[in-house]
Amino acid sequence: MAEENATQAERQFNIQKIFVKDVSFETPNSPDIFTLTWEPEVEFNLSSSAVQVQDNVYEVSLTVTLTVKITQKTAYLVEITQSGIFSAMGFASEEMGHLLGSYCPNLLFPYAREVVSDLVSKGGFPPMLLAPVNFDGLYAQHLQQMQQNPESVTSH
């Protein structure tokens, strides 16, 4: 019990900074797109990556790409990379994987969702509220894919 408490006390996790690393918003078919009936087709892509920047300091980035089309014409395309700098120490390697591959992207997602929503509204389109994402499930899928084919998977 004393060993377990000592291990818990040595663990440290801190959010140092959360920031927008890259953002793009395009409306290639405006203003004509505004004359069409709003029945959008939505394509949503999500990826994350983690890079160690110093001892016990990591940059985690969450990239959200959203393409919305009406009658095969692109209404808008949003791509945002929301990043954070996190310090973490005292975690086992499998715990670090989960921390950087699931927990940190989960912290970043509400910020990315807000930027997407703001950009879409400022672009003159109806609100786009991204649904919650199960990052634990995505991370588990990532681990499973890595076990099946380690060469083909590069990011979570």
C-alpha positions as CSV (number, residue, x, y, z in Angstrom):
1,M,0.0,0.0,0.0
2,A,2.8,2.4,0.9
3,E,4.5,1.6,-2.4
4,E,1.3,2.3,-4.4
5,N,0.9,5.7,-2.7
6,A,4.5,6.6,-3.4
7,T,4.0,5.7,-7.1
8,Q,0.8,7.8,-7.2
9,A,2.6,10.8,-5.6
10,E,5.4,10.6,-8.2
11,R,3.0,10.9,-11.1
12,Q,2.6,14.4,-12.4
13,F,0.4,15.7,-15.3
14,N,0.0,19.3,-16.2
15,I,-1.5,21.3,-19.0
16,Q,1.1,23.9,-20.0
17,K,-0.6,25.5,-23.0
18,I,-3.5,24.9,-25.3
19,F,-3.4,26.7,-28.7
20,V,-4.6,26.6,-32.3
21,K,-1.6,25.5,-34.4
22,D,-3.2,25.6,-37.8
23,V,-6.6,26.6,-39.2
24,S,-8.1,26.8,-42.6
25,F,-11.6,27.7,-43.8
26,E,-12.6,27.6,-47.4
27,T,-15.9,28.3,-49.2
28,P,-14.9,27.6,-52.9
29,N,-18.4,27.8,-54.3
30,S,-19.7,30.9,-52.5
31,P,-21.8,32.9,-53.0
32,D,-23.7,30.5,-55.3
33,I,-23.7,27.8,-52.6
34,F,-26.0,30.0,-50.5
35,T,-28.8,29.7,-53.1
36,L,-29.0,25.9,-52.9
37,T,-31.4,24.0,-50.6
38,W,-29.4,23.2,-47.4
39,E,-29.3,19.4,-47.4
40,P,-25.6,18.9,-46.6
41,E,-23.4,15.8,-46.9
42,V,-20.8,15.8,-44.1
43,E,-17.5,14.1,-44.2
44,F,-15.6,14.2,-40.9
45,N,-12.0,13.1,-40.3
46,L,-10.1,13.1,-37.1
47,S,-6.5,12.3,-36.3
48,S,-4.1,13.0,-33.4
49,S,-0.4,12.9,-32.9
50,A,2.0,13.2,-30.0
51,V,5.6,14.4,-30.1
52,Q,8.1,14.7,-27.2
53,V,9.5,18.2,-27.2
54,Q,11.6,18.0,-24.0
55,D,12.1,15.6,-21.2
56,N,8.6,14.8,-19.8
57,V,7.1,17.5,-22.1
58,Y,4.9,16.5,-25.1
59,E,3.0,18.3,-27.8
60,V,-0.3,16.6,-28.6
61,S,-2.1,17.7,-31.7
62,L,-5.7,16.9,-32.7
63,T,-6.6,17.6,-36.4
64,V,-10.2,17.9,-37.4
65,T,-11.1,18.0,-41.1
66,L,-14.7,18.7,-42.0
67,T,-16.0,18.8,-45.6
68,V,-19.6,19.8,-46.2
69,K,-21.1,19.4,-49.7
70,I,-24.5,20.2,-51.2
71,T,-25.3,18.4,-54.5
72,Q,-21.7,17.4,-54.9
73,K,-20.5,21.0,-54.6
74,T,-18.3,21.9,-51.6
75,A,-20.1,24.3,-49.4
76,Y,-17.2,24.6,-47.0
77,L,-14.0,22.9,-45.9
78,V,-12.7,23.4,-42.4
79,E,-9.4,22.0,-41.1
80,I,-8.1,22.8,-37.7
81,T,-5.1,21.5,-35.7
82,Q,-5.7,22.1,-32.0
83,S,-2.6,21.5,-30.0
84,G,-1.5,21.4,-26.4
85,I,1.7,21.2,-24.5
86,F,1.5,18.7,-21.6
87,S,4.0,17.7,-19.0
88,A,3.8,14.1,-17.7
89,M,6.1,12.1,-15.6
90,G,6.0,9.0,-13.4
91,F,3.7,7.0,-15.8
92,A,4.4,3.6,-17.2
93,S,4.8,3.4,-21.0
94,E,1.3,1.9,-21.6
95,E,-0.1,4.6,-19.3
96,M,1.7,7.3,-21.3
97,G,0.3,5.9,-24.5
98,H,-3.2,6.2,-23.2
99,L,-2.5,9.6,-21.7
100,L,-1.1,11.0,-25.0
101,G,-3.4,9.0,-27.4
102,S,-6.7,9.4,-25.6
103,Y,-6.8,11.6,-22.5
104,C,-5.0,14.6,-24.1
105,P,-7.0,14.5,-27.4
106,N,-10.1,14.3,-25.2
107,L,-9.0,17.5,-23.5
108,L,-8.3,19.3,-26.8
109,F,-11.6,18.3,-28.6
110,P,-13.9,20.9,-27.0
111,Y,-11.5,23.7,-28.1
112,A,-11.4,22.3,-31.6
113,R,-15.2,22.0,-31.6
114,E,-15.6,25.6,-30.6
115,V,-13.2,26.9,-33.3
116,V,-15.0,24.8,-36.0
117,S,-18.4,26.1,-34.8
118,D,-17.2,29.7,-34.8
119,L,-15.6,29.5,-38.3
120,V,-18.7,27.9,-39.8
121,S,-21.0,30.5,-38.3
122,K,-18.7,33.4,-39.5
123,G,-18.7,31.8,-42.9
124,G,-22.5,32.4,-43.1
125,F,-23.5,28.7,-42.7
126,P,-25.9,27.1,-40.3
127,P,-24.3,26.0,-37.0
128,M,-22.1,22.9,-37.0
129,L,-21.9,21.3,-33.6
130,L,-19.6,18.3,-33.7
131,A,-20.8,15.3,-31.7
132,P,-18.7,14.0,-28.8
133,V,-16.0,11.5,-29.7
134,N,-15.0,8.4,-27.8
135,F,-11.3,8.8,-27.7
136,D,-10.8,5.7,-25.5
137,G,-12.5,3.6,-28.2
138,L,-10.4,5.2,-31.0
139,Y,-7.2,4.6,-29.0
140,A,-8.2,1.0,-28.5
141,Q,-8.8,0.6,-32.2
142,H,-5.4,2.2,-32.9
143,L,-3.7,-0.3,-30.6
144,Q,-5.5,-3.2,-32.3
145,Q,-4.5,-1.9,-35.7
146,M,-0.9,-1.6,-34.5
147,Q,-0.9,-5.2,-33.3
148,Q,-2.3,-6.4,-36.6
149,N,-0.1,-4.3,-38.9
150,P,2.5,-2.2,-37.1
151,E,4.0,-0.7,-40.3
152,S,0.7,0.9,-41.6
153,V,-0.3,3.0,-38.5
154,T,1.5,6.2,-37.9
155,S,-0.9,8.3,-35.8
156,H,-3.9,7.8,-33.5
